[in-house]
Amino acid sequence: MPFGTREILAIVVSASFAAGLNVYATVATLGLLGRFGVLPLPASLHMLTNEWTIGVAALLFAVEFVADKIPAFDLLWNALQTFVRVPVAALLAFAAASQLSPKAQIASALLGAAIALAAHGGKLAVRSAVTPSPEPFSNSALSLAEDGAAIALTWFATSHPYLAAAIVLLALVIIIVLVRLIWRAFRKIFVGAAAQWQRLQTPAAN
């Protein structure tokens, strides 16, 4: 059954957030759902159901699955993925709104990009706080949770778009709070380190 405007908007919100976490898992999931008739994709997104598109997305997901779980390297990887996750989320959102007016399509693309950027930024912030930990398990656990969330959210949005969108909105609030807390913690560390350095330099100057 085709989705209405509100359902499309709700799915765009959910898929954009999922893309901000793992764009390859999101594209592969959308492609598989569309290919097997679970999600009636608009004609503008039928390319996602192509076996080559699904195959490439799955392959890149496998690469990210490994790269995203290597401490320190994951930060570089995720920083580079900024130039993939956000633009792809915007393109998906634009194409998903193909049955709407051109202005609504542009608004959908901007919304998709903003949500993907928020999800991606939250992921980077949390990783920056966790990666320095000497044990590797928390980093891998976080990565697995993000992968699972991207797939589950994309699938869940096809049957419960409004509930999925509500979950995303709650997640965005949590991300804003977490980013602020992490920023304050890092700021305290840097200020404390600068003060300590200043105290060490003062006797030398005398």
C-alpha positions as a Markdown table, in Angstrom:
| # | Residue | x | y | z |
|---|---|---|---|---|
| 1 | Met | 0.0 | 0.0 | 0.0 |
| 2 | Pro | 1.5 | 3.4 | -1.0 |
| 3 | Phe | 2.4 | 5.7 | 1.8 |
| 4 | Gly | 0.8 | 9.2 | 2.3 |
| 5 | Thr | 2.8 | 12.4 | 2.7 |
| 6 | Arg | 2.9 | 12.1 | 6.5 |
| 7 | Glu | 4.1 | 8.5 | 6.3 |
| 8 | Ile | 6.8 | 9.5 | 3.8 |
| 9 | Leu | 8.0 | 12.2 | 6.1 |
| 10 | Ala | 8.1 | 9.8 | 9.1 |
| 11 | Ile | 10.1 | 7.3 | 7.1 |
| 12 | Val | 12.5 | 10.0 | 5.8 |
| 13 | Val | 13.1 | 11.1 | 9.5 |
| 14 | Ser | 13.9 | 7.5 | 10.5 |
| 15 | Ala | 16.0 | 6.5 | 7.5 |
| 16 | Ser | 18.0 | 9.7 | 7.7 |
| 17 | Phe | 18.8 | 9.0 | 11.3 |
| 18 | Ala | 19.8 | 5.4 | 10.4 |
| 19 | Ala | 22.0 | 6.7 | 7.6 |
| 20 | Gly | 23.8 | 9.0 | 10.0 |
| 21 | Leu | 24.7 | 5.9 | 12.0 |
| 22 | Asn | 25.5 | 3.5 | 9.1 |
| 23 | Val | 24.6 | 4.6 | 5.6 |
| 24 | Tyr | 25.6 | 1.4 | 3.9 |
| 25 | Ala | 23.4 | -0.7 | 6.2 |
| 26 | Thr | 20.5 | 1.7 | 5.7 |
| 27 | Val | 20.8 | 1.5 | 1.9 |
| 28 | Ala | 21.1 | -2.3 | 1.8 |
| 29 | Thr | 18.1 | -2.6 | 4.1 |
| 30 | Leu | 16.0 | -0.3 | 2.1 |
| 31 | Gly | 17.0 | -2.1 | -1.1 |
| 32 | Leu | 16.1 | -5.5 | 0.3 |
| 33 | Leu | 12.8 | -4.3 | 1.8 |
| 34 | Gly | 11.9 | -2.8 | -1.6 |
| 35 | Arg | 13.1 | -5.8 | -3.6 |
| 36 | Phe | 11.0 | -8.2 | -1.6 |
| 37 | Gly | 7.9 | -6.0 | -1.6 |
| 38 | Val | 7.9 | -5.1 | 2.1 |
| 39 | Leu | 8.4 | -1.4 | 1.4 |
| 40 | Pro | 6.7 | 0.2 | -1.7 |
| 41 | Leu | 9.5 | 2.4 | -2.8 |
| 42 | Pro | 8.7 | 5.3 | -5.1 |
| 43 | Ala | 10.0 | 5.0 | -8.7 |
| 44 | Ser | 12.8 | 7.5 | -7.9 |
| 45 | Leu | 14.2 | 5.0 | -5.4 |
| 46 | His | 13.8 | 1.8 | -7.4 |
| 47 | Met | 17.6 | 1.8 | -8.1 |
| 48 | Leu | 18.0 | 0.7 | -4.5 |
| 49 | Thr | 16.3 | -2.6 | -5.3 |
| 50 | Asn | 18.9 | -3.4 | -8.0 |
| 51 | Glu | 21.0 | -6.4 | -7.1 |
| 52 | Trp | 24.2 | -4.5 | -7.8 |
| 53 | Thr | 23.2 | -1.6 | -5.5 |
| 54 | Ile | 22.3 | -4.0 | -2.7 |
| 55 | Gly | 25.5 | -6.0 | -3.3 |
| 56 | Val | 27.8 | -2.9 | -3.2 |
| 57 | Ala | 26.0 | -1.5 | -0.2 |
| 58 | Ala | 26.4 | -4.9 | 1.6 |
| 59 | Leu | 30.1 | -5.1 | 0.7 |
| 60 | Leu | 30.7 | -1.5 | 2.0 |
| 61 | Phe | 28.7 | -2.4 | 5.1 |
| 62 | Ala | 31.1 | -5.4 | 5.7 |
| 63 | Val | 34.1 | -3.0 | 5.3 |
| 64 | Glu | 32.6 | -0.5 | 7.7 |
| 65 | Phe | 31.7 | -3.4 | 10.1 |
| 66 | Val | 35.4 | -4.1 | 10.6 |
| 67 | Ala | 36.8 | -0.5 | 10.3 |
| 68 | Asp | 34.3 | 0.9 | 12.7 |
| 69 | Lys | 35.5 | -1.4 | 15.5 |
| 70 | Ile | 39.2 | -0.6 | 15.4 |
| 71 | Pro | 40.0 | 1.9 | 18.2 |
| 72 | Ala | 41.5 | 5.2 | 17.0 |
| 73 | Phe | 41.1 | 4.2 | 13.3 |
| 74 | Asp | 37.3 | 4.3 | 13.8 |
| 75 | Leu | 37.5 | 8.1 | 14.5 |
| 76 | Leu | 39.3 | 8.7 | 11.2 |
| 77 | Trp | 36.9 | 6.4 | 9.4 |
| 78 | Asn | 33.8 | 8.1 | 10.9 |
| 79 | Ala | 35.2 | 11.6 | 10.2 |
| 80 | Leu | 35.6 | 10.6 | 6.5 |
| 81 | Gln | 32.1 | 9.2 | 6.4 |
| 82 | Thr | 30.8 | 12.7 | 7.1 |
| 83 | Phe | 31.1 | 13.2 | 3.3 |
| 84 | Val | 29.1 | 10.1 | 2.6 |
| 85 | Arg | 26.4 | 9.7 | 5.2 |
| 86 | Val | 25.0 | 13.3 | 5.1 |
| 87 | Pro | 24.9 | 13.7 | 1.3 |
| 88 | Val | 23.4 | 10.2 | 0.8 |
| 89 | Ala | 20.8 | 10.9 | 3.5 |
| 90 | Ala | 19.9 | 14.1 | 1.7 |
| 91 | Leu | 19.6 | 12.4 | -1.7 |
| 92 | Leu | 17.5 | 9.6 | -0.2 |
| 93 | Ala | 15.2 | 12.1 | 1.4 |
| 94 | Phe | 14.9 | 14.1 | -1.8 |
| 95 | Ala | 14.1 | 11.0 | -3.8 |
| 96 | Ala | 11.6 | 9.7 | -1.3 |
| 97 | Ala | 9.6 | 12.9 | -1.6 |
| 98 | Ser | 9.4 | 12.7 | -5.4 |
| 99 | Gln | 5.6 | 12.7 | -5.3 |
| 100 | Leu | 5.6 | 16.0 | -3.5 |
| 101 | Ser | 6.2 | 19.5 | -4.8 |
| 102 | Pro | 9.7 | 20.6 | -5.6 |
| 103 | Lys | 9.8 | 22.9 | -2.5 |
| 104 | Ala | 8.7 | 20.0 | -0.4 |
| 105 | Gln | 11.4 | 17.8 | -1.9 |
| 106 | Ile | 14.1 | 20.4 | -1.1 |
| 107 | Ala | 12.7 | 20.7 | 2.4 |
| 108 | Ser | 12.8 | 16.9 | 2.7 |
| 109 | Ala | 16.4 | 16.8 | 1.6 |
| 110 | Leu | 17.5 | 19.5 | 4.1 |
| 111 | Leu | 15.6 | 17.7 | 6.9 |
| 112 | Gly | 17.3 | 14.4 | 5.9 |
| 113 | Ala | 20.7 | 16.0 | 5.9 |
| 114 | Ala | 20.2 | 17.7 | 9.2 |
| 115 | Ile | 19.0 | 14.6 | 11.0 |
| 116 | Ala | 21.8 | 12.5 | 9.5 |
| 117 | Leu | 24.3 | 15.1 | 10.6 |
| 118 | Ala | 22.9 | 15.1 | 14.1 |
| 119 | Ala | 23.1 | 11.3 | 14.3 |
| 120 | His | 26.5 | 11.2 | 12.8 |
| 121 | Gly | 27.8 | 14.0 | 15.1 |
| 122 | Gly | 26.4 | 12.3 | 18.1 |
| 123 | Lys | 28.1 | 9.1 | 17.1 |
| 124 | Leu | 31.4 | 10.9 | 16.6 |
| 125 | Ala | 31.1 | 12.6 | 20.0 |
| 126 | Val | 30.4 | 9.4 | 21.9 |
| 127 | Arg | 33.2 | 7.6 | 20.1 |
| 128 | Ser | 35.7 | 10.4 | 20.9 |
| 129 | Ala | 34.8 | 9.9 | 24.6 |
| 130 | Val | 35.0 | 6.1 | 24.5 |
| 131 | Thr | 37.9 | 5.4 | 22.2 |
| 132 | Pro | 40.6 | 6.5 | 24.6 |
| 133 | Ser | 39.5 | 3.7 | 27.0 |
| 134 | Pro | 42.2 | 1.1 | 27.3 |
| 135 | Glu | 39.8 | -1.8 | 26.9 |
| 136 | Pro | 38.5 | -2.5 | 23.3 |
| 137 | Phe | 35.1 | -4.0 | 24.2 |
| 138 | Ser | 33.1 | -0.8 | 24.8 |
| 139 | Asn | 34.1 | 0.5 | 21.3 |
| 140 | Ser | 33.1 | -2.7 | 19.6 |
| 141 | Ala | 29.8 | -2.9 | 21.6 |
| 142 | Leu | 28.9 | 0.6 | 20.6 |
| 143 | Ser | 29.6 | -0.1 | 17.0 |
| 144 | Leu | 27.5 | -3.3 | 17.0 |
| 145 | Ala | 24.7 | -1.3 | 18.7 |
| 146 | Glu | 24.9 | 1.4 | 16.0 |
| 147 | Asp | 24.8 | -1.2 | 13.2 |
| 148 | Gly | 21.8 | -3.0 | 14.7 |
| 149 | Ala | 20.0 | 0.3 | 15.3 |
| 150 | Ala | 20.5 | 1.4 | 11.7 |
| 151 | Ile | 19.0 | -1.8 | 10.3 |
| 152 | Ala | 16.2 | -2.2 | 12.9 |
| 153 | Leu | 15.1 | 1.4 | 12.7 |
| 154 | Thr | 15.0 | 1.3 | 8.9 |
| 155 | Trp | 12.9 | -1.9 | 9.0 |
| 156 | Phe | 10.7 | -0.7 | 11.8 |
| 157 | Ala | 9.8 | 2.5 | 10.0 |
| 158 | Thr | 8.2 | 0.6 | 7.1 |
| 159 | Ser | 5.5 | -0.8 | 9.4 |
| 160 | His | 5.4 | 1.8 | 12.2 |
| 161 | Pro | 6.6 | 5.1 | 10.6 |
| 162 | Tyr | 5.1 | 7.4 | 13.2 |
| 163 | Leu | 6.5 | 5.4 | 16.2 |
| 164 | Ala | 9.9 | 5.1 | 14.5 |
| 165 | Ala | 9.9 | 8.9 | 13.9 |
| 166 | Ala | 9.0 | 9.4 | 17.6 |
| 167 | Ile | 12.0 | 7.2 | 18.6 |
| 168 | Val | 14.3 | 9.3 | 16.4 |
| 169 | Leu | 13.1 | 12.5 | 18.0 |
| 170 | Leu | 13.8 | 11.1 | 21.4 |
| 171 | Ala | 17.2 | 9.9 | 20.3 |
| 172 | Leu | 18.0 | 13.4 | 19.0 |
| 173 | Val | 17.1 | 14.9 | 22.4 |
| 174 | Ile | 19.4 | 12.4 | 24.0 |
| 175 | Ile | 22.2 | 13.1 | 21.5 |
| 176 | Ile | 22.0 | 16.8 | 22.2 |
| 177 | Val | 22.2 | 16.2 | 26.0 |
| 178 | Leu | 25.1 | 13.7 | 25.6 |
| 179 | Val | 27.1 | 16.0 | 23.3 |
| 180 | Arg | 26.7 | 18.9 | 25.7 |
| 181 | Leu | 27.9 | 16.7 | 28.6 |
| 182 | Ile | 30.8 | 15.4 | 26.6 |
| 183 | Trp | 31.8 | 18.9 | 25.5 |
| 184 | Arg | 31.8 | 20.1 | 29.0 |
| 185 | Ala | 33.9 | 17.2 | 30.2 |
| 186 | Phe | 36.5 | 17.8 | 27.5 |
| 187 | Arg | 36.5 | 21.5 | 28.2 |
| 188 | Lys | 37.2 | 20.8 | 31.9 |
| 189 | Ile | 40.0 | 18.5 | 30.9 |
| 190 | Phe | 41.6 | 21.0 | 28.6 |
| 191 | Val | 41.1 | 23.9 | 31.0 |
| 192 | Gly | 42.6 | 21.8 | 33.8 |
| 193 | Ala | 45.5 | 20.8 | 31.7 |
| 194 | Ala | 46.2 | 24.4 | 30.6 |
| 195 | Ala | 46.1 | 25.5 | 34.3 |
| 196 | Gln | 48.5 | 22.7 | 35.3 |
| 197 | Trp | 50.9 | 23.6 | 32.5 |
| 198 | Gln | 50.8 | 27.3 | 33.5 |
| 199 | Arg | 51.6 | 26.3 | 37.1 |
| 200 | Leu | 54.6 | 24.2 | 35.9 |
| 201 | Gln | 55.9 | 27.0 | 33.7 |
| 202 | Thr | 55.6 | 29.7 | 36.4 |
| 203 | Pro | 58.6 | 28.5 | 38.7 |
| 204 | Ala | 60.7 | 28.1 | 35.6 |
| 205 | Ala | 60.1 | 31.7 | 34.6 |
| 206 | Asn | 61.2 | 32.9 | 38.0 |
